[in-house]
Amino acid sequence: TRTLKQVTIESAAEADRIFSMLMGDEVAPRREFIESHAKYARIDV
């Protein structure tokens, strides 16, 4: 079963910056972001 949720963006510029960083070629900034925000992830393992 899949659930579709609507997400609102408060700052399009900030969302674009983060998206570009996460999808970019540089590993270090992506890794740092993931490590610093991992505690907020809700995963079902």
Secondary structure, DSSP 8 states (H G I E B T S, - for coil): ---------S-HHHHHHHHHHHHSS-HHHHHHHHHHHGGG-----
